[in-house]
Amino acid sequence: MRIVIAEDDPLLREGLALLLRAESLDVVATADGPETFLAAVDTHRPDVAIVDVRMPPTHTDEGIRAAVEARRRQPDLAVLVLSAYVEQAFATDLLAPGSGRLGYLLKERVGRVEEFLTALRRVADGGTAIDPEVVAQLFARTRSDTRLDRLSARERDVMALMAEGLGNAAIAGRLFVTEGAVHKHIRSIFAKLDLAPTDQTDRRVTAVLRYLEDARRRA
């Protein structure tokens, strides 16, 4: 796995590089701003980019815009976005229909090494990884939505883990239930959200996207 890191904080940037290299991952370049990041992507053609949301010169959304441009130049690039705060719009955008190989984690998650590496590998393998704290905050904002009110407490637990990007086996392990039970919960979620098997969409992504977009409207 070839990785480029874009982070303007030198301690975090070098710390990430050391951590990943200790795991025998190939950090081919590090960058402290959008322009050097895009140059590194063009030069090294990495498999994954780890990108800070807020970068110079204004420290607003330069990292996100650079990540979008990097994906335009290299469509198969996996991107793991890091942020110090919950930025709801970014989390919603990551689960737009057809998206993949994308993740959004809070920076504090980097200190939980196994969780961070699991998310990185999931994104590199073509999945999504959304920080559990982001999911929790978004769920708190959507409980008044009538569609989500149809869900049981256990179904909301399952949906939250779906939003993190976990598959059925991982959800079963987290909730200490069988995969069969998880499958039944997911089928019930689809039914309650009026997502028919004949829909020409990924029902799993659509289900999560509905509550994320509702949270975005309420923010």
C-alpha positions as CSV (number, residue, x, y, z in Angstrom):
1,M,0.0,0.0,0.0
2,R,1.6,3.3,-1.2
3,I,0.5,6.3,0.9
4,V,0.8,10.1,0.7
5,I,0.2,12.2,3.8
6,A,-1.1,15.8,3.6
7,E,-0.9,17.5,7.0
8,D,0.4,20.9,7.9
9,D,1.1,20.1,11.6
10,P,4.7,18.7,11.4
11,L,4.4,16.7,14.5
12,L,1.3,14.9,13.4
13,R,2.6,14.5,9.9
14,E,5.8,12.9,10.9
15,G,4.1,10.9,13.6
16,L,1.7,9.4,11.1
17,A,4.6,8.6,8.8
18,L,6.5,6.8,11.5
19,L,3.5,4.9,12.6
20,L,2.6,3.6,9.1
21,R,6.2,2.7,8.3
22,A,6.4,0.8,11.6
23,E,3.5,-1.3,10.2
24,S,5.5,-1.9,7.0
25,L,3.3,0.4,4.9
26,D,5.0,2.5,2.2
27,V,4.7,6.2,2.9
28,V,6.0,7.5,-0.4
29,A,5.6,11.3,0.4
30,T,4.4,13.8,2.9
31,A,3.1,17.3,2.2
32,D,2.4,20.4,4.3
33,G,-0.1,22.1,1.9
34,P,-2.5,21.5,-1.0
35,E,0.0,22.2,-3.8
36,T,2.7,20.0,-2.5
37,F,0.1,17.3,-1.9
38,L,-1.2,17.3,-5.5
39,A,2.4,17.3,-6.8
40,A,3.1,14.2,-4.7
41,V,0.0,12.5,-6.0
42,D,1.0,13.2,-9.6
43,T,4.5,12.0,-9.0
44,H,4.0,8.9,-6.9
45,R,0.5,7.7,-7.9
46,P,-0.3,6.4,-4.4
47,D,-3.0,3.9,-3.4
48,V,-4.2,6.0,-0.5
49,A,-4.0,9.7,0.5
50,I,-4.4,10.8,4.2
51,V,-5.5,14.4,4.1
52,D,-6.2,17.0,6.8
53,V,-9.5,19.0,6.2
54,R,-8.0,22.3,7.2
55,M,-4.8,23.3,5.5
56,P,-3.0,26.5,4.5
57,P,-3.5,29.2,3.5
58,T,-6.9,29.8,5.1
59,H,-7.2,26.6,7.1
60,T,-10.9,26.1,6.1
61,D,-11.5,23.5,3.4
62,E,-8.3,23.5,1.4
63,G,-7.6,19.8,2.3
64,I,-11.1,18.7,1.1
65,R,-10.8,20.6,-2.2
66,A,-7.3,19.2,-2.8
67,A,-8.6,15.7,-2.1
68,V,-11.4,16.2,-4.7
69,E,-8.9,17.4,-7.2
70,A,-6.6,14.5,-6.5
71,R,-9.5,12.1,-7.1
72,R,-10.3,13.9,-10.3
73,R,-6.7,13.3,-11.5
74,Q,-6.6,9.7,-10.1
75,P,-10.1,8.3,-9.8
76,D,-9.0,5.1,-8.1
77,L,-7.3,7.0,-5.3
78,A,-8.5,6.0,-1.8
79,V,-8.8,9.1,0.5
80,L,-8.9,9.1,4.3
81,V,-9.8,12.6,5.6
82,L,-8.7,13.7,9.1
83,S,-10.4,16.5,11.1
84,A,-10.1,17.9,14.6
85,Y,-13.9,18.5,14.7
86,V,-17.1,16.9,13.5
87,E,-17.7,18.5,10.1
88,Q,-21.1,17.2,9.1
89,A,-21.2,18.3,5.5
90,F,-18.0,16.4,4.8
91,A,-19.3,13.2,6.4
92,T,-22.5,13.4,4.3
93,D,-20.5,14.0,1.1
94,L,-18.4,10.9,1.7
95,L,-21.5,8.7,1.5
96,A,-22.9,10.2,-1.7
97,P,-24.3,7.6,-4.1
98,G,-21.5,5.8,-5.9
99,S,-18.8,6.9,-3.6
100,G,-16.2,4.5,-2.3
101,R,-12.6,4.2,-1.1
102,L,-13.4,7.2,1.2
103,G,-13.1,7.7,5.0
104,Y,-13.6,10.4,7.5
105,L,-12.0,10.2,11.0
106,L,-11.5,12.6,13.9
107,K,-7.8,13.1,14.6
108,E,-8.1,11.7,18.1
109,R,-8.8,8.3,16.4
110,V,-5.2,8.2,15.2
111,G,-4.1,7.6,18.8
112,R,-6.2,4.4,18.8
113,V,-3.8,2.7,16.5
114,E,-5.7,-0.5,15.8
115,E,-8.9,1.4,15.0
116,F,-7.0,3.8,12.8
117,L,-5.2,1.1,10.9
118,T,-8.5,-0.9,10.4
119,A,-10.2,2.2,9.0
120,L,-7.2,2.9,6.7
121,R,-7.2,-0.7,5.3
122,R,-11.0,-0.7,4.9
123,V,-10.8,2.5,2.8
124,A,-7.8,1.1,0.8
125,D,-9.9,-2.1,0.1
126,G,-12.7,0.0,-1.5
127,G,-15.0,0.6,1.5
128,T,-15.9,3.6,3.6
129,A,-15.0,4.5,7.2
130,I,-16.9,7.1,9.2
131,D,-15.8,8.0,12.7
132,P,-18.2,6.6,15.3
133,E,-18.4,10.0,17.1
134,V,-19.6,11.6,13.8
135,V,-22.2,8.9,13.5
136,A,-23.4,9.4,17.1
137,Q,-23.8,13.1,16.7
138,L,-25.6,12.8,13.4
139,F,-28.0,10.2,14.9
140,A,-28.7,12.5,17.8
141,R,-29.9,15.2,15.3
142,T,-32.1,12.8,13.3
143,R,-34.3,11.1,15.9
144,S,-37.3,13.3,15.1
145,D,-37.3,12.2,11.5
146,T,-40.4,10.2,11.0
147,R,-38.7,7.5,8.8
148,L,-36.1,6.9,11.4
149,D,-38.7,6.8,14.2
150,R,-39.8,3.5,12.6
151,L,-36.6,1.9,13.6
152,S,-36.1,0.0,16.8
153,A,-33.2,0.8,19.2
154,R,-31.3,-2.2,17.9
155,E,-31.9,-1.3,14.3
156,R,-30.5,2.2,15.0
157,D,-27.4,0.5,16.5
158,V,-27.0,-1.6,13.3
159,M,-27.5,1.5,11.1
160,A,-24.9,3.5,13.1
161,L,-22.3,0.7,12.5
162,M,-23.3,0.5,8.8
163,A,-22.5,4.2,8.6
164,E,-19.0,3.5,10.0
165,G,-18.5,1.3,7.1
166,L,-18.7,-2.1,8.9
167,G,-19.8,-5.2,7.1
168,N,-22.3,-7.7,8.6
169,A,-19.7,-9.9,10.3
170,A,-18.0,-6.9,12.0
171,I,-21.4,-5.5,13.1
172,A,-22.3,-8.9,14.6
173,G,-19.0,-8.9,16.5
174,R,-19.5,-5.4,17.8
175,L,-23.1,-6.1,19.0
176,F,-22.4,-9.7,20.2
177,V,-25.1,-11.2,17.9
178,T,-25.1,-13.6,15.0
179,E,-24.6,-12.5,11.4
180,G,-28.1,-13.9,10.7
181,A,-29.5,-11.5,13.3
182,V,-27.7,-8.6,11.7
183,H,-29.0,-9.6,8.2
184,K,-32.6,-9.7,9.6
185,H,-32.2,-6.2,11.2
186,I,-30.9,-4.8,7.9
187,R,-33.8,-6.3,5.9
188,S,-36.2,-4.7,8.5
189,I,-34.4,-1.3,8.1
190,F,-34.7,-1.4,4.3
191,A,-38.5,-2.2,4.7
192,K,-39.1,0.5,7.2
193,L,-37.3,3.1,5.0
194,D,-39.2,1.9,1.9
195,L,-36.1,0.7,0.1
196,A,-37.3,-2.1,-2.2
197,P,-35.0,-4.9,-3.5
198,T,-35.8,-3.7,-7.0
199,D,-34.4,-0.2,-6.4
200,Q,-31.5,0.6,-8.8
201,T,-29.3,1.8,-6.0
202,D,-27.1,0.4,-3.2
203,R,-29.8,0.2,-0.5
204,R,-27.1,0.0,2.3
205,V,-25.6,3.3,1.2
206,T,-29.0,4.9,0.5
207,A,-30.3,4.1,4.0
208,V,-27.3,5.7,5.7
209,L,-27.3,8.7,3.3
210,R,-30.9,9.5,4.2
211,Y,-30.3,10.2,7.8
212,L,-26.9,11.9,7.1
213,E,-28.6,14.3,4.7
214,D,-31.5,14.9,7.1
215,A,-28.9,15.8,9.8
216,R,-27.2,18.1,7.3
217,R,-30.5,20.0,6.7
218,R,-31.1,20.4,10.4
219,A,-27.6,21.6,11.2
